[in-house]
Amino acid sequence: MKKILLLSFVLFITNPLSAQDVAEEITINKINRKYKLTIGNEFFLENTSLDGKLFTSGNIDEYKQIISDKLLEENVLAIQNRFGISYSKKAFKKKFGYSIGIYDRTEIDFSFSKDLFDLIFFGNKMFMGDIINLSNTSLSATRFQQINLACSKIIKINNTHKFLPEEIEVGLGYSYLIGNTHLEFSANDSYIEIGENGESITTDLNFTANLSDTNDISPFNIFNQNGSGSAIDFILNLKKKENNIHFSITDIGGINWKENSVSYSTNKVLNNFSGIEIDNLLNLNDSIIQNQLDSLSNIDIVEKGEKFKSYLSTTYHLSYKRDLPIAYIKYIIVGRISKHRRGLIPANYKPKYYLGTLFNHRGFNAKTTYSIGGYSKYAWQMEIGQSMFKQHFQLVLGTQHFESCFKGIAFSNLDFYFGLNLLLGNTSSN
């Protein structure tokens, strides 16, 4: 357990990155604040098949077969983080709302086949007379900053129709993106074929890769601007008495990388490559890499120095929320979240379906949500918030994977987020 806490703490303080907006503003006791200043951070590590035994056990020989047995044909590992500060004015009556935010974001999306895992951790002996499939292997890693400007408008509708909304809120956002570094890799229709007795190994490698900068990617230069781009957001909220429908599309855009970018591609048949066997990932002396690995230098790699564009993973969110006339339960909500990314690397995100509710009592809020899909198989979100100083200050703490707290070293997902909200003004007096 100490290793898990140490790992999460190191990741949290050394690479503040991005994922989702932190902290939902809660209207309590009919006080609806007009202005909000938020400082927040969220980090998460999610995956479909791996668990903490791979990262924290030291000698993985004891666990690698257990992990391998759980792997899918396509497995996903995602790491995201966002740290940021934002200021917003809420839309009300005939007045426009607006917000400005600055965020530091890092997003890593890695997919791999079961065969690739087995090749790395068991070697190629188990594949004699068989074909190793590498087709589901891809990687996208981006670090960038985002300056976001947004505005919103509430439109009141006077009607008595049963299905038409009484209130429509429309929001548009624009982001300027500052790209620091980016790496993307995809292996399409690639395979390794091993002879019946292991006497020969033939591979057909067909991969493409883009790297934003090869000059200096040291930690001291992580804020270098190697590219720039833009993105737009769209938000629509429909309200009819206690019924609320939300639809949004965020992060529609990408980053254009400068001339010092490099692209690689190959499509080459390679013979007599013995593979890699690793018994202990954390002890180099316990790793065996065959001398035949030198034959990789015979691959005909095409290298080009040219500009390229990478795309953000666009998020689509649809939800229905119903306010409840119950003392401490404010609402119940159901929704669907999906992601799509243009370009070389897909989003590797399964549609997420969720069901949640919010409890409130004297300024204390507890939100819980259960979901299936996304970057993991399922998630149980827990969030607590406390309003203080006459509801002008709010502290929010939460995790998307509360279930991981009970799994010890076998945890599959790791995440934590917090938000500090300073709430000022009162729309009811305007």
Secondary structure by P-SEA (a helix, b strand, c coil): caaaaaaaaaaaacccccccccccccccccccccbbbbbbcccccccccccccccccccccccaaaaaaacccbbbbbbbbbbbcbbbbbbcccccccccccccbbbbbbbbcaaaaaaaaccccccccbbbbccccbbbbbbbbbbbbbcbbbbbbbccccccccbbbbbbbbbbbbbcbbbbbbbccccccccccccbbbbbcccccccccccccccccccccccccbbbbbbbbbbcccbbbbbbccccccccccccbbbbbbbccccccbbbbbcccccccccccccccccccccbbbbbbcccccccbbbbbbbbbbbbccccccccccbbbbbbbcccccccccbbbbccbbbbcccbbbbbbbbccccccbbbbbbbbbbcccccbbbbbbccccccccccccccccbbbbbbbbbbbbcccc
